[in-house]
Amino acid sequence: MDECPVQCIYEGDRTLYIHPDECVDCGACEPVCPTEAIYYEDDLPSEMRDWRDINAKFFTDLGSPGGAAQLGPTGSDEPRVAALPPQGE
């Protein structure tokens, strides 16, 4: 999240979300993502396409706060992410 020059990576309870309207496609986040889950939209593998919708829907209620650093952790997740079983247990 520190790599993003426009602070468009928002913190949910269980995952991070990139605001599609705030992102400037600089690519600074891609090489530092520990799960290798960041792609340019045109390069998104077919098996990850549901995540594009999940990411976009997260911002339906949140809107465009204008920067994750000002907002801090959101305390919520998109319902499909919130419903996932816990990992590592």
KOLPATI-303519 format. One record per residue (C-alpha): chain; residue number from 1; x, y, z; residue in three letters. Coordinates in steps of 0.001 Angstrom, whole numbers, plus 500000, padded with zeros to 6 digits. Each point is the difference from the previous one (the first is absolute). Example, Ala and Ser with C-alpha at 12.3 -4.5 7.8 and 13.67 -1.06 7.14 Angstrom:
residues 2
c->A, k->1, x->512300, y->495500, z->507800, r->Ala
c->A, k->2, x->501370, y->503440, z->499340, r->Ser
This chain:
residues 89
c->A, k->1, x->500000, y->500000, z->500000, r->Met
c->A, k->2, x->502915, y->502321, z->500664, r->Asp
c->A, k->3, x->501115, y->499632, z->496386, r->Glu
c->A, k->4, x->496858, y->501604, z->498580, r->Cys
c->A, k->5, x->500617, y->503666, z->499138, r->Pro
c->A, k->6, x->496265, y->500808, z->499953, r->Val
c->A, k->7, x->498983, y->497892, z->503040, r->Gln
c->A, k->8, x->497337, y->498056, z->498075, r->Cys
c->A, k->9, x->500538, y->496680, z->501835, r->Ile
c->A, k->10, x->497369, y->499689, z->502714, r->Tyr
c->A, k->11, x->500083, y->497564, z->502908, r->Glu
c->A, k->12, x->497029, y->497745, z->500617, r->Gly
c->A, k->13, x->499769, y->497553, z->502907, r->Asp
c->A, k->14, x->501407, y->497067, z->498019, r->Arg
c->A, k->15, x->501488, y->501422, z->496807, r->Thr
c->A, k->16, x->501137, y->503134, z->498229, r->Leu
c->A, k->17, x->498053, y->501718, z->497228, r->Tyr
c->A, k->18, x->501269, y->502305, z->497249, r->Ile
c->A, k->19, x->497637, y->502851, z->499185, r->His
c->A, k->20, x->499502, y->499761, z->496224, r->Pro
c->A, k->21, x->499231, y->503713, z->499570, r->Asp
c->A, k->22, x->502837, y->501267, z->502201, r->Glu
c->A, k->23, x->502721, y->497695, z->498616, r->Cys
c->A, k->24, x->502308, y->501645, z->497437, r->Val
c->A, k->25, x->501381, y->496660, z->498690, r->Asp
c->A, k->26, x->503581, y->500826, z->500979, r->Cys
c->A, k->27, x->500772, y->496367, z->500871, r->Gly
c->A, k->28, x->501944, y->500808, z->503188, r->Ala
c->A, k->29, x->497916, y->497550, z->502040, r->Cys
c->A, k->30, x->500340, y->497013, z->497677, r->Glu
c->A, k->31, x->503604, y->498934, z->500792, r->Pro
c->A, k->32, x->499536, y->500381, z->503783, r->Val
c->A, k->33, x->496699, y->498105, z->500323, r->Cys
c->A, k->34, x->500785, y->496972, z->502216, r->Pro
c->A, k->35, x->497251, y->497894, z->498401, r->Thr
c->A, k->36, x->500685, y->501027, z->496381, r->Glu
c->A, k->37, x->496324, y->500945, z->499677, r->Ala
c->A, k->38, x->500348, y->503321, z->498172, r->Ile
c->A, k->39, x->499565, y->500131, z->496236, r->Tyr
c->A, k->40, x->499200, y->502598, z->497399, r->Tyr
c->A, k->41, x->496390, y->499381, z->498978, r->Glu
c->A, k->42, x->500946, y->498782, z->496510, r->Asp
c->A, k->43, x->502463, y->497488, z->501520, r->Asp
c->A, k->44, x->497627, y->498555, z->502623, r->Leu
c->A, k->45, x->499995, y->496182, z->499797, r->Pro
c->A, k->46, x->496572, y->498531, z->499276, r->Ser
c->A, k->47, x->499941, y->498108, z->503320, r->Glu
c->A, k->48, x->500277, y->503318, z->501877, r->Met
c->A, k->49, x->497293, y->501943, z->498138, r->Arg
c->A, k->50, x->497502, y->499648, z->502866, r->Asp
c->A, k->51, x->502409, y->502049, z->502107, r->Trp
c->A, k->52, x->499658, y->502968, z->497624, r->Arg
c->A, k->53, x->496269, y->500089, z->500812, r->Asp
c->A, k->54, x->500610, y->499442, z->503727, r->Ile
c->A, k->55, x->502480, y->502874, z->500034, r->Asn
c->A, k->56, x->497647, y->502364, z->498135, r->Ala
c->A, k->57, x->496992, y->499124, z->502190, r->Lys
c->A, k->58, x->501973, y->500748, z->503159, r->Phe
c->A, k->59, x->499977, y->503650, z->498944, r->Phe
c->A, k->60, x->496263, y->500119, z->499223, r->Thr
c->A, k->61, x->499204, y->500984, z->503598, r->Asp
c->A, k->62, x->503375, y->501491, z->500883, r->Leu
c->A, k->63, x->500034, y->502378, z->497043, r->Gly
c->A, k->64, x->503188, y->501914, z->499284, r->Ser
c->A, k->65, x->501414, y->501222, z->503325, r->Pro
c->A, k->66, x->503002, y->501601, z->498291, r->Gly
c->A, k->67, x->502778, y->497978, z->501543, r->Gly
c->A, k->68, x->500425, y->496990, z->502221, r->Ala
c->A, k->69, x->502469, y->501695, z->502341, r->Ala
c->A, k->70, x->497353, y->502493, z->501122, r->Gln
c->A, k->71, x->497331, y->497317, z->500438, r->Leu
c->A, k->72, x->501989, y->497232, z->501667, r->Gly
c->A, k->73, x->498682, y->496416, z->500314, r->Pro
c->A, k->74, x->496385, y->499748, z->498869, r->Thr
c->A, k->75, x->498982, y->497235, z->502406, r->Gly
c->A, k->76, x->498033, y->498214, z->497285, r->Ser
c->A, k->77, x->500339, y->497822, z->496921, r->Asp
c->A, k->78, x->497979, y->499300, z->496889, r->Glu
c->A, k->79, x->497448, y->497320, z->501059, r->Pro
c->A, k->80, x->501602, y->497205, z->497941, r->Arg
c->A, k->81, x->503359, y->500655, z->501669, r->Val
c->A, k->82, x->498419, y->500215, z->503452, r->Ala
c->A, k->83, x->498342, y->496617, z->499401, r->Ala
c->A, k->84, x->503253, y->498192, z->499154, r->Leu
c->A, k->85, x->501155, y->497447, z->502577, r->Pro
c->A, k->86, x->502906, y->501105, z->502223, r->Pro
c->A, k->87, x->503429, y->499170, z->498629, r->Gln
c->A, k->88, x->502711, y->498362, z->502017, r->Gly
c->A, k->89, x->497696, y->498416, z->502551, r->Glu
